[in-house]
Amino acid sequence: MSDTTSHEPAQAEAAHRTSRAGRPDRVTVAVYAADPVLRVGIVHQLRQRPEVDLVDDADADADRAEVSLVVVDTVGDDVVALLHRLRHNNATRTGLVIGTLGAGALQRVIECGVAAVLRRAEAEQDRLLSLVLAIANGEGVLPGDLLGKLLSHVGNLQRSVLDPGGLSLSTLTTREADMLRLVSEGLDTAEIARKTAYSERTVKNVLHEIITRLQLRNRAHAVGYALRNGLI
């Protein structure tokens, strides 16, 4: 996962997301918020961007949105229930815009399939767009301090639970290792899909799962990590 300190990725990504007709390929986004004031604020910011196509969370089309943004103050049971529901929707990937989030709650939302997190205090237009485009591109985003807390939390978990049993959080499945090898050979998502006979969405989801589980920044970081640790 990457830090959210730069706006350049959003601009670069927007430049590359173009259709054959040369117009921007808009990312469909559904915004979920129990507080209507929070929802209106995020919707207002995104509605001004031509890269984004907003769909109403109450419409059937919301289930087919590429990106689902959940906007909340804190993580409660109702939020977790919503995140679990979205996790089982293979058409969408989920981002969280939140007021406060501790390490334990962060681990919980990542286990619910959240791909990226942005603090509400930092949710101005460019950062929201960066978040949306990163999620749509199969990437994960975390503020640097939250990433540090998560790594510490996972490290404590590994020492107390996994190490005594000889288990490891860094073990790759055969499918994950195969896909990382293809990434290391310079293949893109479409080429990996053809090689492995999986859909492009499956390829993106598998690579995202590796990056999320190992707490890495991107595909290149994942390949480097796997090579250094003899996983591929």
N, C-alpha and C positions, 0 to 999 in steps of 0.2 A: 504494500500500500504506500501511497505517496503523501507527502505533506501538501497542504493547501496554500502555500505562501505565494504562488505565482499565478498570474492570469494568462500567461502565454499559452499553456496547453489548450485552453478553451479556444483561443483564436486559431491556433494551428489545427486543432481537431475540426473546428467549424469549416476551415478552408478545405479540408479533405473530404468532408461529408457532402459530396455533391452528386447530383443525379446526372444521367447521361445528357439531359437537356441543359446542364450547366447551372441549374438552380439548386439551392441548398436542400439537402435531404433532411427533412424535419424529423426530430425525435419526438415520438408521442409520449406524453407525460401525464400521469394521474396523480393528483395531490390529495392526501388523506390527512384530515385534522379534525379532532373532536371539537376544538375551539374554532368557531367560524372566523374570528378575528385573525388567528394565526394563518388559517387557510387563505383568507383574502390577501394578506400581506405577501405570501409566497406566490400566489397566482398573479398578483399585480406585477411583481418583479419579472416573472417568466413570460407573461403575455406580451411584453414589449420586445421579446427576442424572436427574430424570424427563424432561428434554428429549432424552435420548440413549437410543438403542436399540442396544446392542452386538451385533455378530455375530462369530462365530468366524472368524478369518482362514483356517482350514482348511476351512470349509464352502463349498459352492457359492454360498451367499447373500452371501459376502464380495465377490464380483465385482459385486454389485448395490448395495453400500453407497454411500450418498451421499458419505460422507467416508472416506478412507483415511488413517490416521495411521501414519507410519513413525517408529519410535523407535530411535535409534542413538547411539553415542558420537561417531563421525566418519563422513565420507563415503568409502567405499571402492568398489571395482569391483562388489562384490556389492550394495551399496546402490543404486548407479547402475543396475544391471541390474533391480532391483525397481522403481525409479522409472520406468524406461522401460516396463516391463510395465504399470504402473498408468496411465501416460500414455495408452496406447492403449486403455484401457477407458473408453469414453464415459459409462459410468454413474456414475463416481466422480471426485471431485476430491481432490488429495493435499496433506496437510500434513506437515511434518517437525518432530519434536521431537528436538533434538540437543544433545550435550555441547559440542563445539567446532566452529566453522565460520568459516573465513577467507573473504576476498573472492573468491578464485578458485574455491573449492569452492561458495560461494553462487551464483556465476554458473552453475556446472555444474548444480546442482540445479534452478535456475529453468529452465534449458534442458531439463531432464527433466520439466517440467510442474508442479513444486511450487508450490502457490498460497500457502502461508503457512509461516512458520518461527517456532518458539518454542524458547528455550533450556531444557534440562532443569532447570537450576537455578531457573527461573521457572515450572515446570510444575505449579503448584498448581491446585486444582480450578476456581476461577473463571476463571483464565486459560486453562485447557484448554477450558472450555466456551465462552469467548469465541472461541477459535481455531476450534472445531468449527462454531459458528453462523456465523461470518464466512465460512468456507470453503463451507458449505452455501448461503449467500446470494450466492455468486459473488464474494466480496471476497478481497483479498489482505492478509496481515499480515506485517510485518517489524519487529523491534526497530529503534529509531531509529539506533543506531550501525552496524548491519549495512546499513541502507539507505544511509547515508553512504558506507560502504566500496564498496557496489555501484555507486553513482552515480560514484564516483571511478574504479572499475575500468572501467565502461562508457565514461566520458569518455576515458580513456586508449586504449581500444579504438577509439573513433571517430576520435580524432586520428591514431592510427598506421595504421589500416586503411581506414576509411571515407572520411575527408576527402579523401585524395589522389585517390580515384576519383569524388568528387562524390556519394557515397551518403549516406543519412541513416537513422538509427534511428527517426526520427519520422514517416516516410512512412506514410500510411494507405492501405489498399486502398479500392476503391469501396464495398464492403460495410461496412467499418468506418466510413467517413465517413458513409454513409447512416444507420447505426444511431446514431452520435453526434448527428447532426442531429435524429433523432427523440427522443433523450434530452433534447436542448436545448429541445425543444418541450413537455417535461413528460410524455412517454409512459412508462409503466412496461414491464416485461418482456413481459407478456402482450399489451399493445397493440402493442409493436414487433413481436412475433412475428406478429400478425395482419396488420400493415401490410406486412411483408416476406415473408410466407409461409414463414418459418423456424420451427423449433420453439423453445419457450422455452429449452430447454437450449442450443441453438445460439446464441441471442441472448446468454445469460449467458456462454457460453464466448468469444464474439467480444469482448464488452465487457471480460471479464477479461483477454484477451490484450492488448488496447490498454493497459489500466491497468498490467499487468505489464511490458510492453515499454517503456512510457514512464516507468515508476517513479512512478506517481501514486497518490493516496490512495484515490480512489473515483470514481464516475461523474461527479459534479459537478466534481471536479478535472479529469477528462479533458476534459469539455466546455469548461471555462475555458481549459485548455491549448490545445486545438484551435482555439478562437476567437482566442486571442492570437497563435497562430502561422499563422493563415490556412489551416488544414487542413480547415475546414468552412465 
